[in-house]
């Protein structure tokens, strides 16, 4: 009977081999469960990251398409710059002289749109002149990339005011009266000229956008300050 009691205690002892095996199995199960949850979390994170990247990509592509669609071929806003040949009514001249000369020059167009000219240029940094200026000095301004706005007595006072405000807000432009020109308003750049009746013509803005320091400029980057002011 004593022997049986001893065996029973050995079998049920908490620290026995069976208990150790059960504890080890539980630990392995917990570790495996933790690993499974970690793998699942990693998969979710990867899916969320991919989804976020797709959203950003779609927004970028969509935004670029919207920007292109909103600007391409849009004729409802401000007229854009273009080639001289695309502006209806622009007259052009090639192979114009660029020598510095003294005295008056006999130009083939009025106002002159280029050719030999004086050593000094007229200030063309948004300058509005109240009196007529010398052709030879204004042509030198054109060589620097300026747009020259002229008008005669047939121009409406409101148009003169509108053009004065436009020139006053734009560097590389100048404006002056030209009583002997044929059209009420003339816009002139080097080798290019546009005659107009009114200042509200949409070609005014297009001409400015195209020719103020435009591709026609013989001396790009040359100053429009430091010249004559009267």
C-alpha positions as a printed Julia matrix, in Angstrom:
230×3 Matrix{Float64}:
   0.0     0.0     0.0
   2.87    2.39    0.75
   4.35    1.75   -2.65
   1.11    2.69   -4.42
   0.89    6.04   -2.62
   4.44    6.95   -3.67
   3.74    6.22   -7.37
   0.54    8.29   -7.27
   2.41   11.34   -5.97
   5.07   10.99   -8.65
   2.52   10.79  -11.41
   0.55   13.92  -10.38
   3.54   16.14   -9.53
   3.12   19.52  -11.33
   6.76   19.6   -12.41
   6.62   16.26  -14.11
   7.56   15.57  -17.71
   3.95   15.67  -18.85
   3.43   19.14  -17.36
   6.59   20.43  -18.97
   5.51   19.12  -22.35
   2.13   20.79  -22.01
   3.69   24.12  -21.03
   6.14   23.99  -23.96
   3.3    23.2   -26.35
   1.32   26.16  -25.04
   4.29   28.46  -25.49
   4.81   27.24  -29.08
   1.12   27.75  -29.79
   1.24   31.29  -28.43
   4.39   32.06  -30.41
   2.84   30.67  -33.61
  -0.35   32.66  -33.02
   1.68   35.83  -32.5
   3.6    35.15  -35.71
   0.36   34.51  -37.59
  -1.07   37.81  -36.38
   2.14   39.61  -37.32
   2.06   38.12  -40.83
  -1.56   39.15  -41.2
  -0.73   42.68  -40.02
   2.14   42.88  -42.5
  -0.17   41.81  -45.33
  -2.72   44.47  -44.34
  -0.01   47.13  -44.21
   1.27   46.17  -47.65
  -2.24   46.29  -49.07
  -2.87   49.71  -47.49
   0.45   51.04  -48.82
  -0.27   49.82  -52.33
  -3.76   51.28  -52.2
  -2.43   54.64  -51.0
   0.14   54.7   -53.81
  -2.57   53.94  -56.36
  -4.69   56.8   -55.02
  -1.77   59.25  -55.23
  -0.9    58.06  -58.73
  -4.49   58.4   -59.88
  -4.73   61.89  -58.4
  -1.48   62.94  -60.07
  -2.49   61.6   -63.46
  -5.99   63.0   -63.13
  -4.69   66.39  -62.04
  -2.26   66.53  -64.95
  -4.98   65.61  -67.39
  -7.3    68.26  -65.94
  -4.58   70.92  -66.2
  -3.86   69.97  -69.8
  -7.55   69.89  -70.69
  -8.22   73.22  -69.01
  -5.43   75.03  -70.87
  -5.05   73.24  -74.19
  -6.99   74.97  -76.9
  -8.69   77.33  -74.47
  -9.69   80.45  -76.4
 -11.88   81.92  -73.69
  -9.12   83.42  -71.53
  -6.28   85.81  -72.17
  -4.93   85.54  -75.73
  -1.68   83.64  -75.74
   1.58   84.4   -77.48
   2.07   82.95  -80.93
   4.01   83.35  -84.15
   3.72   86.66  -85.99
   2.07   84.85  -88.89
  -0.71   83.68  -86.55
  -1.79   87.24  -85.69
  -4.13   88.46  -88.39
  -3.06   91.73  -90.0
   0.56   91.79  -88.82
   2.98   93.13  -91.42
   6.55   91.83  -91.31
   9.93   92.93  -92.67
  13.18   90.99  -92.9
  16.85   91.92  -93.29
  16.56   95.27  -91.55
  19.76   97.24  -91.0
  21.14   97.58  -87.49
  23.87  100.16  -87.88
  24.23  103.1   -85.51
  23.98  106.29  -87.52
  23.71  110.02  -86.96
  20.86  112.19  -88.17
  17.51  111.18  -89.63
  16.85  107.87  -91.37
  14.41  107.43  -94.27
  12.4   104.4   -93.16
  10.2   102.45  -95.6
   7.31  102.17  -93.1
   5.62  104.57  -90.69
   6.12  104.15  -87.79
   9.47  102.47  -88.5
   9.69   98.81  -87.51
  13.46   98.45  -87.64
  16.55   99.48  -89.55
  19.55  101.67  -88.93
  19.09  103.85  -85.86
  20.61  106.26  -83.38
  23.26  105.31  -80.85
  20.93  106.13  -77.93
  17.62  104.37  -77.34
  14.46  105.75  -75.83
  13.7   104.53  -72.36
  11.23  101.67  -72.82
  10.65  100.54  -69.26
   6.86  101.09  -69.28
   7.37  104.68  -70.5
   4.46  106.76  -71.81
   5.56  109.9   -73.68
   3.15  112.81  -74.07
   4.93  114.24  -77.1
   6.32  112.77  -80.31
   9.71  111.08  -80.05
  12.45  110.59  -82.64
  12.08  107.54  -84.87
  15.78  106.74  -84.72
  15.8   106.44  -80.92
  12.55  104.45  -80.79
  13.89  101.96  -83.36
  16.87  101.32  -81.07
  14.35  100.44  -78.35
  12.74   97.96  -80.72
  16.13   96.35  -81.22
  16.18   95.7   -77.46
  12.88   93.82  -77.63
  10.41   96.63  -76.88
   6.91   97.07  -78.24
   6.19  100.63  -79.35
   2.58  101.86  -79.19
   1.74  104.93  -81.28
  -1.5   106.8   -82.01
  -2.74  109.77  -84.02
  -5.52  112.32  -83.56
  -8.14  109.83  -84.78
  -7.64  107.57  -81.75
 -10.38  107.8   -79.13
  -9.38  109.33  -75.83
 -10.63  106.22  -74.0
  -8.39  104.05  -76.19
  -5.38  106.23  -75.46
  -6.07  105.88  -71.74
  -6.45  102.1   -72.01
  -3.2   101.72  -73.92
  -1.38  104.09  -71.55
  -2.41  101.93  -68.61
  -1.31   98.78  -70.44
   2.1   100.22  -71.3
   2.58  101.68  -67.81
   2.22   98.17  -66.39
   4.59   96.46  -68.85
   8.37   96.64  -68.96
   9.96   96.71  -72.42
   7.19   98.89  -73.84
   6.86  102.56  -74.73
   4.1   104.76  -76.1
   4.01  108.09  -77.88
   1.83  110.12  -80.26
   2.57  109.79  -84.01
   0.4   112.33  -85.83
   1.51  111.34  -89.35
   0.66  107.62  -89.16
  -2.36  106.4   -91.14
  -4.14  104.21  -88.58
  -5.51  105.5   -85.27
  -3.38  102.97  -83.33
  -0.24  101.09  -84.37
   1.68   98.44  -82.41
   5.28   97.97  -83.54
   8.0    95.48  -82.67
  11.25   94.84  -84.51
  10.23   93.68  -87.99
   6.53   93.43  -87.06
   3.64   95.9   -87.07
  -0.11   95.84  -86.49
  -2.5    98.7   -87.36
  -5.71   98.93  -85.32
  -8.78  101.11  -84.98
  -9.54  100.5   -81.3
  -7.76   99.41  -78.14
 -10.3    96.72  -77.27
  -9.17   94.56  -80.19
  -8.06   91.18  -78.71
  -5.01   91.26  -80.96
  -3.54   93.97  -78.73
  -2.96   91.49  -75.91
  -1.72   88.82  -78.3
   0.75   91.26  -79.84
   2.12   92.19  -76.42
   2.39   88.54  -75.35
   4.19   87.65  -78.56
   6.6    90.51  -79.08
   7.57   91.99  -75.68
  11.1    90.55  -75.5
   9.91   88.06  -78.11
  11.77   85.81  -80.52
  12.15   88.68  -83.0
  14.42   90.63  -80.62
  17.87   91.23  -82.22
  19.46   91.97  -78.83
  17.65   89.9   -76.19
  18.36   91.02  -72.65
  19.56   94.5   -73.66
  18.44   97.24  -71.29
  15.33   99.35  -71.68
  16.54  101.75  -68.99
  19.39  104.22  -69.18
  18.24  105.69  -72.49
  16.7   109.02  -73.48
  13.63  110.16  -71.59
  12.49  113.02  -73.83
